[in-house]
Amino acid sequence: MGRTIPSISARLDGKIAQWTRFSKLLPKKEREAFGRLVSIIRDRRTAIDAADEADIGIAILLAMMTAMKGELDERPGGEDRQGLERGPSP
């Protein structure tokens, strides 16, 4: 019988489980931040799947970074942060 391809949910849950072992070694405040990042992963499951990336870790990190960038932009003066919207200064 042939092998089946794991679902995106199974792949994400496996990666989260691997990273959760890492998070247990972090200070409490950083563990809480990690928990928020895991929520981002779960909320963007469809986008991660659509990335069609062989290494799911790359798609996960991309989803985290874009969500965090969006949150930074929502803060006062967020869109004017040097280097993020206009490119690096000369």
Secondary structure as UniProt FT lines:
FT   HELIX           8..23
FT   TURN            24..25
FT   HELIX           28..43
FT   HELIX           45..50
FT   HELIX           56..74
FT   TURN            76..77
FT   HELIX           78..80
FT   TURN            82..84
//
